[in-house]
Amino acid sequence: MTNPAPLPLDDQLCFSLYAATIAINRAYKPVLDRLGITYPQFLVLQVLNETPEGCGIGAIAERLALEPSTITPLAKRLETAGLVTRSRGTIDERQVRVALTPLGRERWAETGCLAPLIVERTGMTGERLAKLNAEVTALRRALVG
């Protein structure tokens, strides 16, 4: 059995997704820079906006498909910026709960959803982008198992 010839780079799904992610991050960067946050920090704010009562580092990591050790420094930097509070659990001090501060909610309101920026840049409709997102989400779920 012979291995099929490798696809040219531009025909590889993994490269297309990677390059699209970089392009999206570049599109978001001026908005996020103006607000003084990075894209990963924006994602943490997004999760916290969806859970107004706040949540643990582990829950944030799980929601973003990252390791807790990646979220901890993000949360610390967000706390230093006054956008979140971090508090230790009363029952288990190893548990750290993170919640938006009033300034964090204000910052979130300033960014809100950045999807209109992508609609504008691509010229694609919101419907088309939603379908594309559903396909990519299905791909991710299939790969994760």
N, C-alpha and C positions, 0 to 999 in steps of 0.2 A: 504494500500500500504506500503510495507516495503522498507527500504533503502537498496541498494546493499552493500555488504561487502566492506570495504575500500580496495583499492589496496595496495599491499606491496610497500614500499617506492621506490624501484628500478623500479617499473612498472609505476610510476607516471610521466607524462610528465613534470609537473612543476618542480619536483626535478631533472630530467635529464637535463633540460635546465639550472637550477640554478647551478648544479654541473659542467656542461660543461662551463658555463661562468666563474666560479672560475678557472677551469683548463686553459682556454684561458688566463685569466689575469695573472696567474702564469707563463705561457709560455712567455708572453710579458714583464713581470716585469724586467728581467735582461737588456733587450734592453732599456726600458724606464728609469730604474735607471741610466744606463750609461749616458743617455742624461739629467738626472735631472728633469724628468717630470713624472706625474702620468697618469694612463689610462684616467681618465676624462679630464685631460689637453690635452692629445693626441687627444681625440675626438674633443675638441674645435679647436685645430690646424687643424684637418682634415676638419672641417666645413669651417674654414677661408681659407684653401688652395683651397677649392672648390669655394670660393667667393673672388677672389683676391682684389676686391675693399673694402672688409670688410663688416661687417653687424652688426646690432644691437643685444644687449643682448637678446631681445625677440625672434628674428629670430634664434639665436643660440639655445636657450632653446627649441623652437618649433621643430627645426631640430633634436635635441637629445632627444626629448620627456621628457624634464626636466622642472623644474620651473625656471623662471628668477632668483629667489633668490638663486638658486644653482649655476647658471652660474656666477653671479657677483663676488663671492670670487675666483672662478677659474680664471676669467679674471684678477682680481687684482694681483693674484700670478704670472700669466704669464707676466703681465706688469712689476712687480718687477724683474722678471728674464730677462727682456729685449726682450721677444719673441713677445709681442704684444704692440700696442698702444691703449689707450682708449681715446675717445674724446667725448665731450658733443655736442649735436645737436645745431645748430645755431638758428633754429626756436623754438625747444622745448628742453630746457636744461635737461629735465628728460630723454631724449633719449641718450643712450650711445652707440657709435659705436666702434667696435673693429676691428683691422686690424693687420695682420702679419707685423713684422719688418723684415729687412734683416736677422737678427739673427734667427728670427722665421721661415723664409723660409729655412734657412740653416738647422735648427734643423729638420724641416719637411722632407727635402731631405734626412737627415740621417736616418729617420725612414721610410719615404715613406709608402708603404703598408706593413703591417706586415703579410699579408696572406701567403707569401712563408714559413714563420716560421711554420704556422699551417699545411701547406701541408707537410713539412718536418717531423714534429712531429707525424702527424697522419698516414702518408703514403697514404692518400686519394688523389685522383687527384683533380686538380682545378675544373674540371667539376662537380665531385661529390659534392665537397664543395659548389659550386655555386647552385646546385640543392637543397641541404640541406638549404642553406641560403634563397632561394626562398620560400621553404616550411615554414620556421620559420617566414619569412616576411609576408606571407599570413596568418599565424596563428595570428600574432600580429595585422595585419589590421582587421581581423575578430573580434578580441576581443575588439579593440578600437572602432569599429563600423564605 
